[in-house]
Amino acid sequence: MAGLASYLGTRPEITLVGAHQRTEADVAVVAVGRLTEEVTAGLRQMATQARIPVVLVLDEIAEADVLTAVECRVVAILPRGGATGDRVLHSVLAAASGGGVMPPGLVAELLDHVRRLQRQLVAPASERGKLTSREVEVLRLMADGLDTAEIATTLCYSERTIKNVFYGITSRLNLRNRPHAVAYALRKGVI
């Protein structure tokens, strides 16, 4: 990472800032081995505090981690083996201008996820009792005693989004309140 910082520091279109100046940055570059729970928590915290796009350089990423990364404002993912200075520079500039850079396999995984969401939206009534992964995560955090603001912070969503997710669950499944929704999820074995 030191070599990368040195390279980016020589580029006239880039101004490097220290970690203590994170809120002043336009883009964050994070280099880690893999997307662990600790790294994800750090990315979520950065997403809620600094609200800047992230370029993520990884040794390895599982396809299942792609959605988590995107939810944490990651707009570019580069495998460390192919993360040359020019590629990282291209990713940083793309992120700063509102774009993103993803390896083709990861883009395919995101598109598959979008297709699954579309199928869920048009699913027959018999399948509407199923919960999405986001709904399950919201219910799991509710069961852990977190309030709406804490859930929003943990999942890098706005409080309004969490309220909408909860409203969608309760109205679709005819549930009365939080305890009823958590009890439903426990009975169904999803949390």
N, C-alpha and C positions, 0 to 999 in steps of 0.2 A: 504494500500500500504506500510505503514511503516513496518508491520509485514513481508510482502513479501520481502522487501529490506533487512530486518534483516536476514531472512532465507537465501536468495541468497548470502548475504555477508559472511556467514559462510562456503559456499561451496568452496573448493579449486580450482575448475575448472572455477569459476566466479570471475571477478574483476569488482566491481561497479565503475562507474565514475559519476561525477556530470553533471548536465545539461550544464554547461559551457564547458565540455570536450566532448560533444556529437560527434564531428567529429572523436574522437579517439575510439569510441565504435564500436564493431562488431555487436551488436544487441541492439535495443531499446525496452523497455517494457513500454507500455502505458496502464494505467487503467482509464477508464471513464465510466460514466453511460450509454450513448448511442452515436451513431455516428451522431452528429449534424453537421451543416454546419461549425461551428467554429472549431470543432474537426477535420473535414475533411480538412479544410484549413491548420490547424497546421500540420497534417500528410503529406499533399502535400508539405508544406514548408520543413519539415524535410526530405522528400524523395529527394527533389532537392538539399538541402544543404549538408546533411550528407550521403545520398545514402546508408543507411543501412537497413537491414530487420527489420520489426517491429512485436513484439508479442503484440497483442491487447487483453486486459481483459475488458469485457463489462458486464453490468447488462443485457442489451438486445440488440439484433441486428435483424433488419428486413432482410428478404431474399434479398430485393432490395438493401440493403447496402453492400452486400458481394462483388459485383464487384467494387464498389467504394473503399472499403477497399483494395482489391487486387491491384488496380491501384495505391494505395498509399504505395506500398511495404510491405503491411501487409501479412506475411506468416503464421501466427498462430493466431487463434481466440479462446479465451477461455471464456466461460460464468463465470462470477464472482463467482457464487454459486459452481462451480466445479473447481475453480482455486486454487488447493492446491499447496503448495510449490513445491512438486515433479512434478506436472503437468506443472507448469510454468518453472521449471528447464529443464524438458524434451523439452518443446517448445523452450526455449532459445538455448539449445544445438543443436536442430534440425535446427533452423534458422541460427545459426552460421556455420553449416556445409552445408548450401545450401538447406535444406529441409523445411518442413512446417507441420503444424498440424491444421486441420480443423474438426469441428464436422461433422458427416456424412450428416446431412441435408443441411449444407452449401456447402459441396462438390457436392451434387446433384444439388444445384442451379447453381454452376459454370459449371457443365457439361451440364445442360440445356441451359445455355447461349452459350456455345461452339456449341451445336447442332443448336441453332437459327442462329448463325453466319455462320455455314456451309450451312444451308438452304438458307440464304441470298446470299451466294456466287454462288449458283447454281440456283437461282431463274430465272424464265423466264423473257424475256425482258420487259414485261408489269409491272413487279414488281421492275425493276431496278431503277425506278425513286424514290423509297422510300429511305429515308435517315436512316442510322443507328443512334443509340443514340450518339455515339462518333462524327459522322459527324454533328449532330444537335448541340451538345455542342460546337464544333469548330465554326460553323456558328453563334451561339448565342454570343460567345465571340468576333468574328469578328464584329458583329453588334454593340457590346458594345464599339468598337473602339480599341481593343487590337491588338497589332502586333503579329507576329509569335512567337517571343521569350516570350512575356508575356503569350500567350496562352499555350505554351509548359510548362512554369513554373506553371501556374494555374492548368493544367491537369496532371502534372507529366509525361510528355512525352518529347522526344527530339524534337528539332526544325525540324529535318529531318522527324520525324513521322507526325508532324503537316503539313508539306509541302506535304507529301505523301497523307495524308487524303484529303487535299484541292485539290491536283491534281486529286485524284480519283473522287471527287465530280464533278469537272469541266469537266473532260474528259468523264465520264459516262453520264452526263446530258447535255453535249455540252454548257457549260457556259463559258463566256469569261474572267471574272476576279472576284475579291472579291465583288465589288458592285453588279454585276450580280448574283453571288451565294447567297448573302444575300437577294436580292430582290426575287429570286426564293423561298427561304425558307420562306420569309414573305408571299408571294402569296399562298404558299401551307399550310400556317398556322402552320408550325412546330416550328417557333420561335416567 
